[in-house]
Amino acid sequence: MKVSAMLVSLLACATQLYGQSTPAAPTAAAGARPPRYIASAPYNFNDHAGWVSMFDGKTLEGWKGPMDLWRAEDGAIVSSSSAEHPNDSAYLMWGGGDVKNFEFKTEIKLEGAGGNTGIQFRAQMLGKTEKKYSEWENFGYQADYDYPNVQTGALIECCSGPRRGPSPRPFKASMGTVVRETASDPDRPTIIGTFGNPDELKASIHTGDWNQLHLIVRGTTMMYFLNGRLMSVFIDDNPNRFLDHGALFLQLEGKGDIKVSFRDLWLKTLP
């Protein structure tokens, strides 16, 4: 037998033998209990089943605000400001109604060293004054984000800029912390836990490029994720100041030449 023919014959025999000797996958015995735990599915930021799209990728339909400060550009919602022609804080409100218990996802890119942005949620309107754009000024919780990553990943109360309405509380759930505020000592929020390393969390941020931002807000608990990493948690157990519903806004503020872009915005209502 030639070598090539012998090799083919051996491979055929081995394949047949492997098929006969490979044990069948085990099956659960009749009446056996299912396993105590199951493996969790990997997180998929782009899984939008059950979510509502907030942006058509082309227009600002469904949004409200100063449309001379916001625009649809290259598949994103964009606002910018320059050192030569600076804007005050620019807010764009989701026109789909108040949010209460919800999840929100978007991709965000902030450009310019003096830039600050964020997602304002459960926000209360402050009312119109003679000041330009004042009808969009608001007060509520914010998932903060800035270019130097001093505020990025933090949950705060915002904003003090209009100098009207309630004064923002001094709590700040910084990167890597779980913070709770109670009515008994509202000026002394408590760090009740920490997770991760702030330097490692900061290293996961794509400064000047796209980042995946995800909020989960249910009841008094608020969680801020960035690029699949939990950044901060705030628990608002102060019934005197807790906000259980309100508007959702995109924001841009800061100094110099700055620009923020949001794409792939999604919302899911929670019970």
C-alpha positions in Angstrom: 0.0 0.0 0.0 1.3 3.4 -0.9 2.1 5.8 2.0 -0.6 8.3 1.0 -3.3 5.5 0.7 -2.2 4.1 4.1 -2.5 7.6 5.7 -6.0 8.0 4.4 -6.9 4.5 5.6 -5.5 5.2 9.1 -7.4 8.5 9.4 -10.6 6.9 8.4 -10.2 4.2 11.0 -9.3 6.8 13.7 -12.4 8.8 12.8 -14.6 5.8 13.0 -13.0 4.7 16.3 -13.4 8.2 17.8 -17.0 8.3 16.9 -17.6 5.0 18.6 -15.7 5.8 21.7 -16.8 9.4 22.4 -19.3 9.3 25.3 -22.6 11.0 24.8 -23.3 14.2 26.7 -24.6 13.4 30.1 -28.3 13.7 30.6 -30.0 14.6 33.9 -31.4 11.6 35.6 -35.2 11.4 35.9 -36.3 13.5 38.9 -32.8 15.0 39.4 -32.8 18.6 40.7 -31.6 21.4 38.4 -28.2 23.0 39.3 -28.3 25.4 42.2 -26.7 28.2 40.1 -26.5 29.0 36.4 -23.9 31.0 34.5 -24.7 34.6 34.0 -24.9 35.8 30.4 -22.1 38.2 29.3 -23.2 41.9 29.2 -24.1 43.2 25.7 -24.3 46.9 25.5 -25.9 46.7 22.1 -28.8 44.5 23.2 -31.8 46.8 22.9 -34.7 44.3 23.2 -37.4 46.1 25.2 -35.7 49.5 24.8 -37.0 52.6 23.1 -34.8 54.5 20.6 -34.5 58.2 21.5 -32.7 59.3 18.4 -33.3 58.6 14.7 -29.7 59.4 13.8 -30.7 62.3 11.5 -32.9 64.9 13.3 -33.7 66.2 16.7 -37.2 65.0 16.5 -38.5 64.0 20.0 -36.2 66.5 21.7 -36.8 70.0 23.1 -34.4 72.9 23.8 -32.4 75.7 22.3 -32.1 74.3 18.8 -29.4 76.9 17.9 -27.1 75.2 20.4 -27.8 71.6 19.4 -27.8 69.8 16.1 -27.8 66.3 14.5 -24.4 65.7 12.9 -22.8 62.5 11.6 -25.3 60.2 13.3 -25.0 62.0 16.7 -26.6 64.7 18.8 -24.0 67.4 19.1 -23.5 70.7 20.9 -20.4 72.9 20.9 -19.0 76.1 22.2 -15.9 78.2 21.4 -13.6 80.5 23.4 -14.5 83.3 20.9 -18.3 82.7 21.2 -19.0 80.9 24.5 -22.3 79.5 25.5 -23.8 79.2 28.9 -24.8 75.7 30.0 -26.7 74.1 27.1 -29.5 71.7 27.9 -31.5 69.5 25.6 -34.6 67.7 27.0 -36.0 64.4 26.0 -39.6 65.1 24.9 -41.0 61.7 25.7 -42.1 62.6 29.2 -40.7 62.3 32.7 -38.5 59.4 33.7 -38.9 57.6 37.0 -37.5 54.1 37.3 -35.5 53.6 34.1 -32.3 52.5 32.3 -30.6 54.8 29.9 -27.8 54.0 27.4 -25.7 56.1 25.1 -22.3 56.5 23.6 -20.7 59.8 24.5 -17.6 61.7 23.2 -16.4 64.9 24.8 -13.7 67.0 23.1 -11.9 70.0 24.5 -9.8 70.2 27.8 -12.3 72.7 29.4 -15.4 70.6 28.6 -18.0 69.2 31.0 -21.1 67.3 30.2 -23.5 64.9 31.7 -27.0 63.3 31.9 -29.4 65.2 34.0 -32.3 63.0 35.2 -35.5 63.2 37.3 -34.9 67.0 36.8 -37.3 69.7 37.8 -37.8 72.8 35.6 -36.9 76.1 37.3 -39.1 78.3 35.1 -38.5 81.0 32.5 -36.9 84.4 33.4 -35.7 87.3 31.2 -32.4 85.4 30.8 -31.9 83.7 27.4 -32.5 80.0 27.4 -33.6 80.1 31.1 -36.7 78.0 30.3 -34.4 75.0 29.9 -32.6 75.5 33.3 -33.4 72.7 35.7 -32.4 71.0 38.9 -31.9 67.3 39.6 -29.5 64.3 39.7 -26.7 64.2 37.2 -24.3 61.5 35.9 -21.3 63.8 35.5 -18.5 63.6 32.9 -15.6 66.0 32.2 -12.6 66.0 29.9 -9.8 65.8 32.6 -11.9 63.0 34.4 -12.1 64.8 37.7 -15.9 64.5 37.7 -16.3 61.6 35.3 -18.1 58.7 36.8 -19.6 60.8 39.6 -23.3 61.0 40.6 -24.1 64.5 42.0 -27.0 66.9 42.4 -26.9 69.7 39.8 -26.9 72.6 39.2 -25.9 75.8 41.0 -25.3 77.8 37.9 -28.7 79.4 37.6 -28.4 80.6 41.2 -32.1 79.9 41.8 -34.1 76.9 43.0 -32.8 74.6 45.7 -29.2 74.7 46.5 -27.5 71.5 45.3 -26.7 69.1 48.1 -22.9 68.6 48.8 -22.9 64.8 48.2 -20.7 63.3 45.5 -20.6 59.6 44.8 -17.2 59.6 43.3 -15.5 57.0 41.1 -15.4 53.7 43.0 -17.7 54.6 45.9 -21.2 53.7 47.1 -22.6 56.8 48.9 -25.8 57.2 50.9 -27.5 60.3 52.3 -30.1 60.2 55.0 -32.5 62.8 56.5 -30.8 62.6 59.9 -27.5 64.1 58.6 -28.0 65.5 55.1 -24.7 67.5 55.2 -22.7 64.3 56.0 -23.2 61.7 53.2 -21.7 58.4 54.1 -19.5 56.1 52.0 -21.0 52.7 52.8 -18.7 50.8 50.4 -16.0 51.0 47.8 -15.2 48.9 44.8 -12.4 48.7 42.3 -9.5 51.1 42.2 -10.1 54.7 41.1 -6.9 54.7 39.0 -7.9 51.5 37.2 -11.4 52.8 36.6 -10.0 56.0 35.2 -7.8 54.1 32.9 -10.9 52.5 31.3 -12.1 55.9 30.1 -11.4 56.8 26.5 -10.6 60.5 26.9 -11.6 62.4 23.8 -13.2 59.4 22.1 -16.4 57.3 22.4 -17.5 55.8 25.7 -20.4 53.6 26.5 -22.5 55.2 29.3 -25.3 53.2 31.1 -27.5 54.4 34.0 -29.8 52.2 36.1 -32.1 54.2 38.3 -34.7 52.4 40.4 -36.3 53.9 43.5 -33.7 55.5 45.7 -30.7 53.7 44.1 -28.8 55.1 41.2 -25.9 53.3 39.4 -23.5 54.8 36.8 -21.6 52.5 34.4 -19.0 53.5 31.9 -17.5 51.1 29.3 -19.0 48.1 31.3 -17.4 49.2 34.6 -19.5 50.3 37.5 -18.3 53.9 38.4 -20.5 55.0 41.3 -23.6 54.3 43.2 -25.8 56.8 45.1 -28.6 55.9 47.5 -30.9 58.8 48.3 -32.5 57.9 51.6 -33.4 61.5 52.4 -37.2 61.8 51.9 -37.0 65.6 52.3 -34.9 66.0 49.1 -35.4 62.7 47.2 -36.7 63.2 43.6 -38.7 60.2 42.3 -39.4 61.5 38.8 -38.6 64.3 36.4 -37.2 65.2 33.0 -34.1 63.8 31.3 -31.6 66.2 29.7 -28.3 66.1 27.9 -25.9 68.9 28.9 -22.8 70.7 27.8 -20.9 73.4 29.7 -17.3 74.6 30.2 -14.7 76.9 28.8 -12.7 77.2 25.6 -13.3 75.2 22.4 -15.5 72.2 23.5 -17.8 69.8 21.8 -20.0 66.9 23.0 -21.5 64.1 20.9 -24.2 61.5 21.9 -25.1 58.6 19.6 -27.2 55.5 20.0 -29.5 56.8 22.8 -31.9 54.2 24.3 -34.4 54.2 27.2 -36.1 51.4 29.0 -38.8 52.0 31.6 -38.5 49.9 34.8 -41.3 48.9 37.2 
